[in-house]
Protein backbone atom coordinates (compact mmCIF):
# COMPACT_ATOMS: atom_id res chain seq x y z
CA UNK A 1 0.00 0.00 0.00
CA UNK A 2 1.54 3.33 -0.98
CA UNK A 3 1.74 6.39 1.32
CA UNK A 4 -0.95 8.42 -0.46
CA UNK A 5 -3.40 5.55 -0.20
CA UNK A 6 -2.59 5.17 3.51
CA UNK A 7 -3.41 8.83 4.11
CA UNK A 8 -6.66 8.66 2.21
CA UNK A 9 -7.69 5.45 3.95
CA UNK A 10 -7.74 7.25 7.30
CA UNK A 11 -10.63 9.33 5.99
CA UNK A 12 -12.72 6.29 5.12
CA UNK A 13 -15.26 4.73 7.46
CA UNK A 14 -14.17 1.40 6.04
CA UNK A 15 -12.17 -1.75 6.54
CA UNK A 16 -10.48 -2.73 3.28
CA UNK A 17 -8.65 -6.01 2.72
CA UNK A 18 -5.30 -6.82 1.16
CA UNK A 19 -4.00 -5.48 -2.16
CA UNK A 20 -6.64 -2.85 -2.95
CA UNK A 21 -6.44 -0.60 -5.99
CA UNK A 22 -8.31 2.61 -5.22
CA UNK A 23 -8.13 5.30 -7.87
CA UNK A 24 -8.50 9.07 -7.50
CA UNK A 25 -11.60 10.86 -6.20
CA UNK A 26 -13.15 7.80 -4.57
CA UNK A 27 -15.30 8.12 -1.44
CA UNK A 28 -15.89 5.11 0.78
CA UNK A 29 -17.99 5.00 3.93
CA UNK A 30 -18.71 8.73 4.28
CA UNK A 31 -22.49 8.59 4.24
CA UNK A 32 -24.52 8.19 6.39
CA UNK A 33 -22.09 8.77 9.25
CA UNK A 34 -24.28 6.96 11.81
CA UNK A 35 -23.89 3.56 10.11
CA UNK A 36 -21.22 0.94 10.71
CA UNK A 37 -18.08 0.80 8.63
CA UNK A 38 -18.17 -0.57 5.12
CA UNK A 39 -16.16 -3.79 4.83
CA UNK A 40 -14.50 -4.68 1.52
CA UNK A 41 -12.51 -7.89 1.05
CA UNK A 42 -9.15 -8.57 -0.57
CA UNK A 43 -8.03 -7.56 -4.07
CA UNK A 44 -10.63 -4.86 -4.65
CA UNK A 45 -10.40 -2.46 -7.60
CA UNK A 46 -12.37 0.75 -7.03
CA UNK A 47 -12.11 3.04 -10.04
CA UNK A 48 -12.16 6.82 -10.04
CA UNK A 49 -15.16 8.93 -8.98
CA UNK A 50 -16.93 5.99 -7.32
CA UNK A 51 -18.92 6.58 -4.13
CA UNK A 52 -19.59 3.72 -1.70
CA UNK A 53 -21.75 4.50 1.34
CA UNK A 54 -21.40 3.17 4.88
CA UNK A 55 -22.70 -0.16 6.10
CA UNK A 56 -21.88 -2.26 3.04
CA UNK A 57 -20.41 -5.75 3.45
CA UNK A 58 -18.53 -6.72 0.29
CA UNK A 59 -16.51 -9.84 -0.51
CA UNK A 60 -13.18 -10.43 -2.26
CA UNK A 61 -12.27 -9.44 -5.82
CA UNK A 62 -14.82 -6.63 -5.91
CA UNK A 63 -14.53 -4.38 -8.95
CA UNK A 64 -16.18 -1.16 -10.01
CA UNK A 65 -16.13 0.86 -13.18
CA UNK A 66 -15.75 4.63 -13.04
CA UNK A 67 -18.32 6.72 -11.21
CA UNK A 68 -20.51 4.03 -9.65
CA UNK A 69 -22.81 4.83 -6.74
CA UNK A 70 -23.35 2.13 -4.12
CA UNK A 71 -25.76 3.16 -1.37
CA UNK A 72 -25.78 1.84 2.20
CA UNK A 73 -26.29 -1.59 3.78
CA UNK A 74 -25.84 -3.85 0.78
CA UNK A 75 -24.60 -7.43 1.18
CA UNK A 76 -22.35 -8.37 -1.74
CA UNK A 77 -20.49 -11.64 -2.34
CA UNK A 78 -17.16 -12.48 -3.94
CA UNK A 79 -16.14 -11.74 -7.53
CA UNK A 80 -18.77 -9.06 -8.12
CA UNK A 81 -18.34 -6.34 -10.73
CA UNK A 82 -20.45 -3.17 -10.99
CA UNK A 83 -19.93 -1.28 -14.25
CA UNK A 84 -19.32 2.38 -14.98
CA UNK A 85 -22.05 4.84 -13.94
CA UNK A 86 -24.28 2.14 -12.47
CA UNK A 87 -26.37 2.88 -9.37
CA UNK A 88 -27.15 0.29 -6.71
CA UNK A 89 -29.49 1.58 -4.03
CA UNK A 90 -29.63 0.42 -0.39
CA UNK A 91 -30.24 -2.96 1.28
CA UNK A 92 -29.83 -5.26 -1.68
CA UNK A 93 -28.45 -8.81 -1.51
CA UNK A 94 -26.05 -9.71 -4.33
CA UNK A 95 -24.47 -13.17 -4.54
CA UNK A 96 -21.12 -14.40 -5.81
CA UNK A 97 -19.81 -14.03 -9.36
CA UNK A 98 -22.37 -11.39 -10.37
CA UNK A 99 -21.74 -8.95 -13.22
CA UNK A 100 -23.80 -5.74 -13.29
CA UNK A 101 -22.82 -3.95 -16.47
CA UNK A 102 -22.57 -0.20 -17.13
CA UNK A 103 -25.41 2.32 -16.73
CA UNK A 104 -27.64 -0.05 -14.76
CA UNK A 105 -30.08 0.89 -12.01
CA UNK A 106 -30.80 -1.48 -9.12
CA UNK A 107 -33.32 -0.12 -6.59
CA UNK A 108 -33.76 -1.09 -2.94
CA UNK A 109 -34.33 -4.62 -1.59
CA UNK A 110 -33.52 -6.61 -4.75
CA UNK A 111 -32.18 -10.16 -4.37
CA UNK A 112 -29.65 -11.16 -7.04
CA UNK A 113 -28.40 -14.73 -6.71
CA UNK A 114 -25.02 -16.21 -7.66
CA UNK A 115 -23.76 -16.20 -11.26
CA UNK A 116 -26.23 -13.60 -12.58
CA UNK A 117 -25.20 -11.42 -15.54
CA UNK A 118 -27.02 -8.11 -16.07
CA UNK A 119 -26.46 -6.31 -19.37
CA UNK A 120 -25.84 -2.59 -19.86
CA UNK A 121 -28.56 -0.01 -19.29
CA UNK A 122 -30.84 -2.46 -17.50
CA UNK A 123 -33.35 -0.86 -15.13
CA UNK A 124 -35.02 -2.68 -12.25
CA UNK A 125 -38.15 -1.18 -10.67
CA UNK A 126 -39.53 -2.23 -7.30
CA UNK A 127 -42.81 -0.48 -6.42
CA UNK A 128 -46.16 -0.53 -8.21
CA UNK A 129 -47.52 2.87 -7.27
CA UNK A 130 -44.83 5.39 -6.33
CA UNK A 131 -44.79 7.24 -4.02
CA UNK A 132 -46.42 4.86 -1.54
CA UNK A 133 -46.59 4.94 2.31
CA UNK A 134 -46.09 1.13 2.31
CA UNK A 135 -43.06 1.41 0.02
CA UNK A 136 -40.71 -0.69 2.15
CA UNK A 137 -43.20 -3.56 2.31
CA UNK A 138 -44.29 -3.42 -1.32
CA UNK A 139 -40.81 -3.06 -2.78
CA UNK A 140 -39.34 -6.23 -1.26
CA UNK A 141 -40.31 -8.39 -4.19
CA UNK A 142 -37.79 -8.53 -7.07
CA UNK A 143 -35.67 -11.69 -7.25
CA UNK A 144 -33.23 -12.58 -10.03
CA UNK A 145 -32.35 -16.21 -9.47
CA UNK A 146 -29.13 -18.13 -9.89
CA UNK A 147 -27.47 -18.03 -13.29
CA UNK A 148 -30.02 -15.79 -14.99
CA UNK A 149 -28.79 -13.63 -17.88
CA UNK A 150 -30.38 -10.25 -18.57
CA UNK A 151 -29.78 -8.68 -22.00
CA UNK A 152 -28.98 -5.03 -22.55
CA UNK A 153 -31.58 -2.28 -22.08
CA UNK A 154 -34.06 -4.54 -20.28
CA UNK A 155 -36.64 -3.17 -17.84
CA UNK A 156 -37.63 -5.49 -14.98
CA UNK A 157 -40.86 -4.46 -13.30
CA UNK A 158 -41.84 -4.63 -9.63
CA UNK A 159 -42.95 -7.86 -7.96
CA UNK A 160 -41.19 -9.98 -10.60
CA UNK A 161 -38.98 -13.06 -10.25
CA UNK A 162 -36.70 -14.30 -13.02
CA UNK A 163 -36.04 -18.03 -12.90
CA UNK A 164 -32.75 -19.88 -12.60
CA UNK A 165 -30.61 -19.97 -15.74
CA UNK A 166 -33.25 -18.08 -17.73
CA UNK A 167 -32.29 -15.59 -20.42
CA UNK A 168 -34.11 -12.28 -21.01
CA UNK A 169 -33.57 -10.90 -24.52
CA UNK A 170 -32.35 -7.36 -25.12
CA UNK A 171 -34.82 -4.50 -24.90
CA UNK A 172 -37.47 -6.57 -23.13
CA UNK A 173 -39.95 -5.31 -20.53
CA UNK A 174 -40.54 -7.98 -17.88
CA UNK A 175 -43.93 -7.55 -16.17
CA UNK A 176 -44.57 -11.09 -14.90
CA UNK A 177 -42.58 -13.92 -13.33
CA UNK A 178 -40.33 -15.86 -15.69
CA UNK A 179 -39.89 -19.61 -14.96
CA UNK A 180 -36.56 -21.43 -14.76
CA UNK A 181 -34.44 -22.29 -17.81
CA UNK A 182 -36.32 -20.40 -20.52
CA UNK A 183 -35.67 -17.74 -23.14
CA UNK A 184 -38.09 -14.82 -22.84
CA UNK A 185 -38.23 -11.52 -24.68
CA UNK A 186 -40.56 -8.82 -25.95
CA UNK A 187 -42.75 -6.06 -24.52
CA UNK A 188 -44.19 -7.52 -22.42
CA UNK A 189 -41.67 -10.35 -22.24
CA UNK A 190 -43.06 -13.78 -23.10
CA UNK A 191 -41.54 -17.24 -22.88
CA UNK A 192 -40.25 -18.29 -26.29
CA UNK A 193 -38.59 -21.63 -25.62
CA UNK A 194 -36.44 -23.60 -23.22
CA UNK A 195 -32.80 -22.51 -23.06
CA UNK A 196 -31.96 -26.06 -24.18
CA UNK A 197 -33.75 -25.32 -27.48
CA UNK A 198 -31.74 -22.19 -28.20
CA UNK A 199 -29.17 -22.17 -30.98
CA UNK A 200 -25.76 -20.50 -31.14
CA UNK A 201 -26.19 -18.47 -34.33
CA UNK A 202 -22.44 -17.85 -34.54
CA UNK A 203 -21.91 -21.62 -34.75
CA UNK A 204 -19.33 -21.82 -31.99
CA UNK A 205 -21.49 -24.08 -29.81
CA UNK A 206 -24.48 -26.32 -30.35
CA UNK A 207 -26.47 -24.37 -27.78
CA UNK A 208 -25.63 -21.19 -25.87
CA UNK A 209 -24.22 -21.82 -22.39
CA UNK A 210 -23.67 -25.52 -23.03
CA UNK A 211 -20.31 -25.07 -21.25
CA UNK A 212 -22.24 -24.51 -18.03
CA UNK A 213 -23.68 -28.02 -18.08
CA UNK A 214 -27.16 -29.11 -17.02
CA UNK A 215 -27.08 -28.07 -13.35
C-alpha positions in Angstrom: 0.0 0.0 0.0 1.5 3.3 -1.0 1.7 6.4 1.3 -0.9 8.4 -0.5 -3.4 5.5 -0.2 -2.6 5.2 3.5 -3.4 8.8 4.1 -6.7 8.7 2.2 -7.7 5.4 4.0 -7.7 7.2 7.3 -10.6 9.3 6.0 -12.7 6.3 5.1 -15.3 4.7 7.5 -14.2 1.4 6.0 -12.2 -1.8 6.5 -10.5 -2.7 3.3 -8.7 -6.0 2.7 -5.3 -6.8 1.2 -4.0 -5.5 -2.2 -6.6 -2.9 -3.0 -6.4 -0.6 -6.0 -8.3 2.6 -5.2 -8.1 5.3 -7.9 -8.5 9.1 -7.5 -11.6 10.9 -6.2 -13.2 7.8 -4.6 -15.3 8.1 -1.4 -15.9 5.1 0.8 -18.0 5.0 3.9 -18.7 8.7 4.3 -22.5 8.6 4.2 -24.5 8.2 6.4 -22.1 8.8 9.2 -24.3 7.0 11.8 -23.9 3.6 10.1 -21.2 0.9 10.7 -18.1 0.8 8.6 -18.2 -0.6 5.1 -16.2 -3.8 4.8 -14.5 -4.7 1.5 -12.5 -7.9 1.0 -9.2 -8.6 -0.6 -8.0 -7.6 -4.1 -10.6 -4.9 -4.6 -10.4 -2.5 -7.6 -12.4 0.8 -7.0 -12.1 3.0 -10.0 -12.2 6.8 -10.0 -15.2 8.9 -9.0 -16.9 6.0 -7.3 -18.9 6.6 -4.1 -19.6 3.7 -1.7 -21.7 4.5 1.3 -21.4 3.2 4.9 -22.7 -0.2 6.1 -21.9 -2.3 3.0 -20.4 -5.7 3.4 -18.5 -6.7 0.3 -16.5 -9.8 -0.5 -13.2 -10.4 -2.3 -12.3 -9.4 -5.8 -14.8 -6.6 -5.9 -14.5 -4.4 -9.0 -16.2 -1.2 -10.0 -16.1 0.9 -13.2 -15.8 4.6 -13.0 -18.3 6.7 -11.2 -20.5 4.0 -9.7 -22.8 4.8 -6.7 -23.4 2.1 -4.1 -25.8 3.2 -1.4 -25.8 1.8 2.2 -26.3 -1.6 3.8 -25.8 -3.9 0.8 -24.6 -7.4 1.2 -22.4 -8.4 -1.7 -20.5 -11.6 -2.3 -17.2 -12.5 -3.9 -16.1 -11.7 -7.5 -18.8 -9.1 -8.1 -18.3 -6.3 -10.7 -20.4 -3.2 -11.0 -19.9 -1.3 -14.2 -19.3 2.4 -15.0 -22.1 4.8 -13.9 -24.3 2.1 -12.5 -26.4 2.9 -9.4 -27.2 0.3 -6.7 -29.5 1.6 -4.0 -29.6 0.4 -0.4 -30.2 -3.0 1.3 -29.8 -5.3 -1.7 -28.5 -8.8 -1.5 -26.1 -9.7 -4.3 -24.5 -13.2 -4.5 -21.1 -14.4 -5.8 -19.8 -14.0 -9.4 -22.4 -11.4 -10.4 -21.7 -8.9 -13.2 -23.8 -5.7 -13.3 -22.8 -3.9 -16.5 -22.6 -0.2 -17.1 -25.4 2.3 -16.7 -27.6 -0.1 -14.8 -30.1 0.9 -12.0 -30.8 -1.5 -9.1 -33.3 -0.1 -6.6 -33.8 -1.1 -2.9 -34.3 -4.6 -1.6 -33.5 -6.6 -4.7 -32.2 -10.2 -4.4 -29.7 -11.2 -7.0 -28.4 -14.7 -6.7 -25.0 -16.2 -7.7 -23.8 -16.2 -11.3 -26.2 -13.6 -12.6 -25.2 -11.4 -15.5 -27.0 -8.1 -16.1 -26.5 -6.3 -19.4 -25.8 -2.6 -19.9 -28.6 0.0 -19.3 -30.8 -2.5 -17.5 -33.4 -0.9 -15.1 -35.0 -2.7 -12.2 -38.2 -1.2 -10.7 -39.5 -2.2 -7.3 -42.8 -0.5 -6.4 -46.2 -0.5 -8.2 -47.5 2.9 -7.3 -44.8 5.4 -6.3 -44.8 7.2 -4.0 -46.4 4.9 -1.5 -46.6 4.9 2.3 -46.1 1.1 2.3 -43.1 1.4 0.0 -40.7 -0.7 2.1 -43.2 -3.6 2.3 -44.3 -3.4 -1.3 -40.8 -3.1 -2.8 -39.3 -6.2 -1.3 -40.3 -8.4 -4.2 -37.8 -8.5 -7.1 -35.7 -11.7 -7.2 -33.2 -12.6 -10.0 -32.4 -16.2 -9.5 -29.1 -18.1 -9.9 -27.5 -18.0 -13.3 -30.0 -15.8 -15.0 -28.8 -13.6 -17.9 -30.4 -10.3 -18.6 -29.8 -8.7 -22.0 -29.0 -5.0 -22.6 -31.6 -2.3 -22.1 -34.1 -4.5 -20.3 -36.6 -3.2 -17.8 -37.6 -5.5 -15.0 -40.9 -4.5 -13.3 -41.8 -4.6 -9.6 -43.0 -7.9 -8.0 -41.2 -10.0 -10.6 -39.0 -13.1 -10.2 -36.7 -14.3 -13.0 -36.0 -18.0 -12.9 -32.8 -19.9 -12.6 -30.6 -20.0 -15.7 -33.3 -18.1 -17.7 -32.3 -15.6 -20.4 -34.1 -12.3 -21.0 -33.6 -10.9 -24.5 -32.3 -7.4 -25.1 -34.8 -4.5 -24.9 -37.5 -6.6 -23.1 -39.9 -5.3 -20.5 -40.5 -8.0 -17.9 -43.9 -7.6 -16.2 -44.6 -11.1 -14.9 -42.6 -13.9 -13.3 -40.3 -15.9 -15.7 -39.9 -19.6 -15.0 -36.6 -21.4 -14.8 -34.4 -22.3 -17.8 -36.3 -20.4 -20.5 -35.7 -17.7 -23.1 -38.1 -14.8 -22.8 -38.2 -11.5 -24.7 -40.6 -8.8 -26.0 -42.7 -6.1 -24.5 -44.2 -7.5 -22.4 -41.7 -10.4 -22.2 -43.1 -13.8 -23.1 -41.5 -17.2 -22.9 -40.3 -18.3 -26.3 -38.6 -21.6 -25.6 -36.4 -23.6 -23.2 -32.8 -22.5 -23.1 -32.0 -26.1 -24.2 -33.7 -25.3 -27.5 -31.7 -22.2 -28.2 -29.2 -22.2 -31.0 -25.8 -20.5 -31.1 -26.2 -18.5 -34.3 -22.4 -17.9 -34.5 -21.9 -21.6 -34.7 -19.3 -21.8 -32.0 -21.5 -24.1 -29.8 -24.5 -26.3 -30.4 -26.5 -24.4 -27.8 -25.6 -21.2 -25.9 -24.2 -21.8 -22.4 -23.7 -25.5 -23.0 -20.3 -25.1 -21.2 -22.2 -24.5 -18.0 -23.7 -28.0 -18.1 -27.2 -29.1 -17.0 -27.1 -28.1 -13.4 
